[in-house]
Amino acid sequence: MRRISQRELRNQNAAVMDEVERGETFRITRRGVEVAELRPLPVDRFVSTIELRRRLGRFPAGDLAQMRREADLFFGDDDRVG
């Protein structure tokens, strides 16, 4: 995270925005006091159900009975429901 003044932001706006696009975060100061943070927006992580099925289809089917046995060994089965 970099710290820059309001004046630097104004004078180097295009360069600062380029760096934000590359993932850099800036703390903006006014008279030496931090007043704002400029950071990239989170990446949209929406995946359609069609795309999710396509991606998951590449994985082998799991052995649910084996997973249950391993979970019971690790966590115990005293409070298991059903």
GUFIVO-969321 format. One record per atom (N, C-alpha, C, O, CB): residue in three letters; atom name; y, x, z. Coordinates in steps of 0.02 Angstrom, whole numbers, always signed. Glycine has a CB too. Layout:
NODE  type  atom   north    east      up
NODE   ala    CA       Y       X       Z
...
***
This chain:
NODE  type  atom   north    east      up
NODE   met     N     -58     +42      +0
NODE   met    CA      +0      +0      +0
NODE   met     C     +62     +45      +0
NODE   met     O     +67     +92     +39
NODE   met    CB      +0     -48     +61
NODE   arg     N    +107     +28     -44
NODE   arg    CA    +168     +67     -50
NODE   arg     C    +227     +29     -22
NODE   arg     O    +227     -33     -21
NODE   arg    CB    +182     +87    -123
NODE   arg     N    +275     +66      +1
NODE   arg    CA    +336     +37     +28
NODE   arg     C    +394     +55     -18
NODE   arg     O    +405    +114     -32
NODE   arg    CB    +350     +61    +101
NODE   ile     N    +432      +4     -41
NODE   ile    CA    +489     +16     -84
NODE   ile     C    +547     -28     -62
NODE   ile     O    +537     -79     -30
NODE   ile    CB    +472      +3    -159
NODE   ser     N    +607      -6     -78
NODE   ser    CA    +667     -45     -60
NODE   ser     C    +678    -101    -110
NODE   ser     O    +652    -101    -166
NODE   ser    CB    +729      +1     -57
NODE   gln     N    +718    -148     -89
NODE   gln    CA    +738    -203    -133
NODE   gln     C    +772    -176    -196
NODE   gln     O    +761    -201    -251
NODE   gln    CB    +784    -253     -97
NODE   arg     N    +812    -124    -187
NODE   arg    CA    +846     -93    -244
NODE   arg     C    +796     -63    -293
NODE   arg     O    +803     -72    -354
NODE   arg    CB    +895     -39    -220
NODE   glu     N    +745     -28    -267
NODE   glu    CA    +693      +1    -311
NODE   glu     C    +657     -54    -349
NODE   glu     O    +643     -47    -409
NODE   glu    CB    +643     +42    -271
NODE   leu     N    +642    -109    -315
NODE   leu    CA    +609    -165    -349
NODE   leu     C    +652    -192    -405
NODE   leu     O    +628    -205    -460
NODE   leu    CB    +593    -221    -299
NODE   arg     N    +717    -200    -392
NODE   arg    CA    +762    -226    -443
NODE   arg     C    +767    -178    -502
NODE   arg     O    +764    -199    -559
NODE   arg    CB    +832    -238    -413
NODE   asn     N    +775    -113    -488
NODE   asn    CA    +786     -64    -541
NODE   asn     C    +723     -45    -579
NODE   asn     O    +727     -24    -637
NODE   asn    CB    +817      -2    -511
NODE   gln     N    +665     -52    -547
NODE   gln    CA    +602     -32    -579
NODE   gln     C    +553     -91    -583
NODE   gln     O    +492     -82    -577
NODE   gln    CB    +569     +26    -540
NODE   asn     N    +580    -150    -594
NODE   asn    CA    +541    -211    -592
NODE   asn     C    +480    -207    -638
NODE   asn     O    +424    -223    -617
NODE   asn    CB    +584    -269    -612
NODE   ala     N    +488    -188    -700
NODE   ala    CA    +433    -187    -748
NODE   ala     C    +378    -138    -726
NODE   ala     O    +319    -155    -729
NODE   ala    CB    +458    -168    -818
NODE   ala     N    +397     -79    -703
NODE   ala    CA    +347     -30    -681
NODE   ala     C    +310     -54    -619
NODE   ala     O    +250     -46    -613
NODE   ala    CB    +381     +38    -667
NODE   val     N    +347     -85    -573
NODE   val    CA    +315    -111    -512
NODE   val     C    +266    -166    -531
NODE   val     O    +210    -167    -505
NODE   val    CB    +369    -138    -463
NODE   met     N    +286    -212    -575
NODE   met    CA    +241    -266    -594
NODE   met     C    +179    -239    -630
NODE   met     O    +124    -266    -622
NODE   met    CB    +278    -315    -640
NODE   asp     N    +187    -186    -670
NODE   asp    CA    +128    -155    -702
NODE   asp     C     +80    -130    -649
NODE   asp     O     +19    -138    -655
NODE   asp    CB    +150     -97    -748
NODE   glu     N    +106     -99    -597
NODE   glu    CA     +63     -73    -543
NODE   glu     C     +30    -130    -505
NODE   glu     O     -28    -124    -485
NODE   glu    CB    +103     -29    -496
NODE   val     N     +66    -184    -494
NODE   val    CA     +36    -242    -460
NODE   val     C     -22    -269    -502
NODE   val     O     -74    -286    -475
NODE   val    CB     +89    -298    -449
NODE   glu     N     -13    -273    -567
NODE   glu    CA     -67    -295    -612
NODE   glu     C    -128    -250    -606
NODE   glu     O    -185    -273    -616
NODE   glu    CB     -43    -297    -684
NODE   arg     N    -118    -186    -591
NODE   arg    CA    -173    -139    -583
NODE   arg     C    -202    -140    -512
NODE   arg     O    -249    -103    -497
NODE   arg    CB    -150     -68    -600
NODE   gly     N    -175    -184    -468
NODE   gly    CA    -204    -191    -402
NODE   gly     C    -163    -164    -345
NODE   gly     O    -184    -170    -287
NODE   gly    CB    -269    -159    -401
NODE   glu     N    -107    -133    -358
NODE   glu    CA     -65    -103    -305
NODE   glu     C     -28    -157    -266
NODE   glu     O      -8    -208    -294
NODE   glu    CB     -15     -52    -336
NODE   thr     N     -19    -146    -201
NODE   thr    CA     +19    -191    -158
NODE   thr     C     +81    -154    -134
NODE   thr     O     +78     -94    -119
NODE   thr    CB     -23    -215     -97
NODE   phe     N    +137    -190    -131
NODE   phe    CA    +200    -161    -110
NODE   phe     C    +228    -199     -51
NODE   phe     O    +225    -260     -48
NODE   phe    CB    +251    -160    -168
NODE   arg     N    +256    -162      -3
NODE   arg    CA    +297    -191     +50
NODE   arg     C    +369    -179     +30
NODE   arg     O    +389    -122     +18
NODE   arg    CB    +280    -160    +121
NODE   ile     N    +408    -232     +27
NODE   ile    CA    +478    -228      +6
NODE   ile     C    +522    -225     +68
NODE   ile     O    +514    -264    +115
NODE   ile    CB    +498    -288     -39
NODE   thr     N    +569    -177     +68
NODE   thr    CA    +614    -169    +125
NODE   thr     C    +686    -186    +105
NODE   thr     O    +706    -179     +48
NODE   thr    CB    +610     -97    +152
NODE   arg     N    +723    -209    +155
NODE   arg    CA    +795    -220    +148
NODE   arg     C    +827    -185    +207
NODE   arg     O    +815    -202    +265
NODE   arg    CB    +813    -298    +145
NODE   arg     N    +869    -137    +192
NODE   arg    CA    +901     -96    +244
NODE   arg     C    +849     -65    +292
NODE   arg     O    +861     -61    +352
NODE   arg    CB    +952    -138    +284
NODE   gly     N    +793     -44    +263
NODE   gly    CA    +741     -10    +302
NODE   gly     C    +693     -55    +339
NODE   gly     O    +647     -30    +372
NODE   gly    CB    +773     +35    +349
NODE   val     N    +703    -121    +336
NODE   val    CA    +660    -168    +371
NODE   val     C    +615    -204    +320
NODE   val     O    +640    -230    +270
NODE   val    CB    +702    -219    +413
NODE   glu     N    +550    -205    +333
NODE   glu    CA    +504    -239    +287
NODE   glu     C    +518    -314    +289
NODE   glu     O    +520    -345    +343
NODE   glu    CB    +431    -224    +305
NODE   val     N    +527    -343    +229
NODE   val    CA    +542    -415    +226
NODE   val     C    +493    -454    +182
NODE   val     O    +491    -515    +187
NODE   val    CB    +612    -424    +199
NODE   ala     N    +455    -420    +141
NODE   ala    CA    +409    -456     +96
NODE   ala     C    +352    -411     +75
NODE   ala     O    +354    -350     +82
NODE   ala    CB    +447    -482     +34
NODE   glu     N    +301    -443     +48
NODE   glu    CA    +245    -406     +20
NODE   glu     C    +232    -433     -50
NODE   glu     O    +231    -494     -60
NODE   glu    CB    +181    -413     +65
NODE   leu     N    +223    -389     -97
NODE   leu    CA    +209    -406    -166
NODE   leu     C    +140    -380    -182
NODE   leu     O    +127    -320    -179
NODE   leu    CB    +263    -377    -216
NODE   arg     N     +94    -426    -197
NODE   arg    CA     +25    -407    -209
NODE   arg     C      -5    -448    -265
NODE   arg     O     +21    -501    -281
NODE   arg    CB     -17    -414    -145
NODE   pro     N     -60    -425    -294
NODE   pro    CA     -93    -462    -348
NODE   pro     C    -122    -527    -321
NODE   pro     O    -142    -531    -263
NODE   pro    CB    -148    -420    -381
NODE   leu     N    -123    -577    -363
NODE   leu    CA    -157    -640    -346
NODE   leu     C    -232    -629    -347
NODE   leu     O    -256    -587    -384
NODE   leu    CB    -136    -697    -394
NODE   pro     N    -269    -667    -306
NODE   pro    CA    -342    -662    -308
NODE   pro     C    -368    -682    -377
NODE   pro     O    -339    -725    -411
NODE   pro    CB    -374    -705    -253
NODE   val     N    -422    -651    -397
NODE   val    CA    -453    -666    -461
NODE   val     C    -486    -735    -456
NODE   val     O    -519    -750    -406
NODE   val    CB    -504    -611    -481
NODE   asp     N    -478    -776    -507
NODE   asp    CA    -511    -841    -508
NODE   asp     C    -586    -830    -514
NODE   asp     O    -609    -799    -562
NODE   asp    CB    -484    -885    -567
NODE   arg     N    -623    -855    -467
NODE   arg    CA    -695    -843    -466
NODE   arg     C    -736    -905    -485
NODE   arg     O    -796    -908    -470
NODE   arg    CB    -716    -819    -397
NODE   phe     N    -705    -954    -517
NODE   phe    CA    -741   -1014    -537
NODE   phe     C    -794    -996    -589
NODE   phe     O    -781    -959    -637
NODE   phe    CB    -693   -1067    -566
NODE   val     N    -854   -1021    -577
NODE   val    CA    -909   -1013    -625
NODE   val     C    -938   -1082    -636
NODE   val     O    -956   -1117    -588
NODE   val    CB    -964    -962    -598
NODE   ser     N    -944   -1103    -698
NODE   ser    CA    -971   -1169    -714
NODE   ser     C   -1045   -1171    -695
NODE   ser     O   -1078   -1119    -689
NODE   ser    CB    -962   -1186    -789
NODE   thr     N   -1072   -1231    -685
NODE   thr    CA   -1143   -1238    -668
NODE   thr     C   -1187   -1212    -725
NODE   thr     O   -1240   -1183    -712
NODE   thr    CB   -1160   -1311    -653
NODE   ile     N   -1165   -1221    -786
NODE   ile    CA   -1203   -1195    -843
NODE   ile     C   -1208   -1119    -840
NODE   ile     O   -1261   -1090    -849
NODE   ile    CB   -1172   -1217    -911
NODE   glu     N   -1150   -1087    -827
NODE   glu    CA   -1149   -1014    -821
NODE   glu     C   -1189    -990    -761
NODE   glu     O   -1224    -940    -765
NODE   glu    CB   -1077    -987    -817
NODE   leu     N   -1184   -1026    -705
NODE   leu    CA   -1222   -1007    -645
NODE   leu     C   -1297   -1011    -657
NODE   leu     O   -1334    -966    -637
NODE   leu    CB   -1203   -1053    -586
NODE   arg     N   -1320   -1064    -690
NODE   arg    CA   -1391   -1070    -707
NODE   arg     C   -1413   -1013    -753
NODE   arg     O   -1468    -985    -745
NODE   arg    CB   -1405   -1138    -740
NODE   arg     N   -1371    -996    -801
NODE   arg    CA   -1387    -941    -847
NODE   arg     C   -1395    -876    -809
NODE   arg     O   -1442    -838    -819
NODE   arg    CB   -1334    -934    -901
NODE   arg     N   -1347    -863    -763
NODE   arg    CA   -1350    -800    -725
NODE   arg     C   -1409    -798    -678
NODE   arg     O   -1443    -747    -673
NODE   arg    CB   -1285    -791    -685
NODE   leu     N   -1422    -853    -643
NODE   leu    CA   -1477    -855    -595
NODE   leu     C   -1545    -855    -629
NODE   leu     O   -1595    -835    -599
NODE   leu    CB   -1471    -915    -550
NODE   gly     N   -1547    -878    -691
NODE   gly    CA   -1610    -880    -728
NODE   gly     C   -1640    -812    -741
NODE   gly     O   -1699    -806    -757
NODE   gly    CB   -1600    -915    -793
NODE   arg     N   -1600    -760    -734
NODE   arg    CA   -1625    -692    -745
NODE   arg     C   -1665    -665    -685
NODE   arg     O   -1701    -616    -691
NODE   arg    CB   -1567    -645    -760
NODE   phe     N   -1658    -698    -627
NODE   phe    CA   -1693    -675    -567
NODE   phe     C   -1762    -705    -564
NODE   phe     O   -1773    -762    -584
NODE   phe    CB   -1653    -693    -504
NODE   pro     N   -1810    -667    -538
NODE   pro    CA   -1878    -695    -530
NODE   pro     C   -1878    -748    -476
NODE   pro     O   -1837    -746    -430
NODE   pro    CB   -1929    -639    -514
NODE   ala     N   -1924    -795    -481
NODE   ala    CA   -1931    -847    -430
NODE   ala     C   -1952    -814    -364
NODE   ala     O   -1993    -767    -364
NODE   ala    CB   -1982    -902    -451
NODE   gly     N   -1925    -838    -309
NODE   gly    CA   -1942    -810    -244
NODE   gly     C   -2003    -844    -214
NODE   gly     O   -2021    -900    -233
NODE   gly    CB   -1883    -816    -196
NODE   asp     N   -2034    -811    -167
NODE   asp    CA   -2092    -839    -131
NODE   asp     C   -2065    -869     -66
NODE   asp     O   -2055    -833     -17
NODE   asp    CB   -2147    -784    -116
NODE   leu     N   -2053    -935     -66
NODE   leu    CA   -2022    -968      -8
NODE   leu     C   -2066    -964     +55
NODE   leu     O   -2040    -957    +110
NODE   leu    CB   -2008   -1040     -24
NODE   ala     N   -2131    -968     +47
NODE   ala    CA   -2176    -963    +104
NODE   ala     C   -2171    -894    +136
NODE   ala     O   -2170    -888    +198
NODE   ala    CB   -2250    -978     +83
NODE   gln     N   -2168    -842     +96
NODE   gln    CA   -2160    -774    +122
NODE   gln     C   -2093    -766    +157
NODE   gln     O   -2088    -734    +210
NODE   gln    CB   -2167    -722     +66
NODE   met     N   -2040    -794    +127
NODE   met    CA   -1974    -790    +159
NODE   met     C   -1975    -825    +227
NODE   met     O   -1946    -799    +275
NODE   met    CB   -1921    -823    +113
NODE   arg     N   -2009    -882    +232
NODE   arg    CA   -2013    -918    +296
NODE   arg     C   -2050    -876    +348
NODE   arg     O   -2028    -872    +405
NODE   arg    CB   -2049    -986    +286
NODE   arg     N   -2105    -844    +328
NODE   arg    CA   -2143    -802    +374
NODE   arg     C   -2099    -744    +399
NODE   arg     O   -2099    -728    +459
NODE   arg    CB   -2206    -774    +340
NODE   glu     N   -2063    -712    +353
NODE   glu    CA   -2020    -656    +373
NODE   glu     C   -1964    -680    +419
NODE   glu     O   -1946    -645    +467
NODE   glu    CB   -1991    -622    +311
NODE   ala     N   -1935    -738    +405
NODE   ala    CA   -1882    -765    +447
NODE   ala     C   -1910    -780    +517
NODE   ala     O   -1877    -765    +567
NODE   ala    CB   -1852    -828    +416
NODE   asp     N   -1970    -809    +521
NODE   asp    CA   -2000    -824    +586
NODE   asp     C   -2014    -761    +625
NODE   asp     O   -2006    -760    +686
NODE   asp    CB   -2064    -864    +576
NODE   leu     N   -2037    -708    +591
NODE   leu    CA   -2049    -645    +625
NODE   leu     C   -1984    -615    +652
NODE   leu     O   -1982    -588    +708
NODE   leu    CB   -2082    -595    +578
NODE   phe     N   -1931    -621    +614
NODE   phe    CA   -1867    -592    +634
NODE   phe     C   -1832    -634    +687
NODE   phe     O   -1811    -607    +738
NODE   phe    CB   -1822    -583    +574
NODE   phe     N   -1826    -700    +675
NODE   phe    CA   -1788    -743    +719
NODE   phe     C   -1831    -778    +771
NODE   phe     O   -1805    -802    +822
NODE   phe    CB   -1752    -794    +679
NODE   gly     N   -1896    -782    +760
NODE   gly    CA   -1939    -822    +803
NODE   gly     C   -1942    -892    +776
NODE   gly     O   -1901    -912    +734
NODE   gly    CB   -1914    -822    +877
NODE   asp     N   -1991    -931    +800
NODE   asp    CA   -1997    -999    +774
NODE   asp     C   -1992   -1051    +829
NODE   asp     O   -2012   -1108    +819
NODE   asp    CB   -2063   -1008    +737
NODE   asp     N   -1967   -1032    +887
NODE   asp    CA   -1963   -1077    +945
NODE   asp     C   -1919   -1138    +932
NODE   asp     O   -1937   -1193    +952
NODE   asp    CB   -1938   -1040   +1006
NODE   asp     N   -1864   -1129    +900
NODE   asp    CA   -1817   -1184    +890
NODE   asp     C   -1814   -1209    +818
NODE   asp     O   -1765   -1240    +798
NODE   asp    CB   -1748   -1164    +912
NODE   arg     N   -1866   -1196    +781
NODE   arg    CA   -1867   -1216    +710
NODE   arg     C   -1871   -1292    +706
NODE   arg     O   -1909   -1324    +743
NODE   arg    CB   -1926   -1183    +672
NODE   val     N   -1833   -1320    +660
NODE   val    CA   -1835   -1392    +648
NODE   val     C   -1880   -1404    +587
NODE   val     O   -1870   -1374    +534
NODE   val    CB   -1763   -1422    +637
NODE   gly     N   -1929   -1447    +595
NODE   gly    CA   -1973   -1467    +539
NODE   gly     C   -2015   -1415    +514
NODE   gly     O   -2054   -1427    +468
NODE   gly    CB   -1936   -1491    +485
***
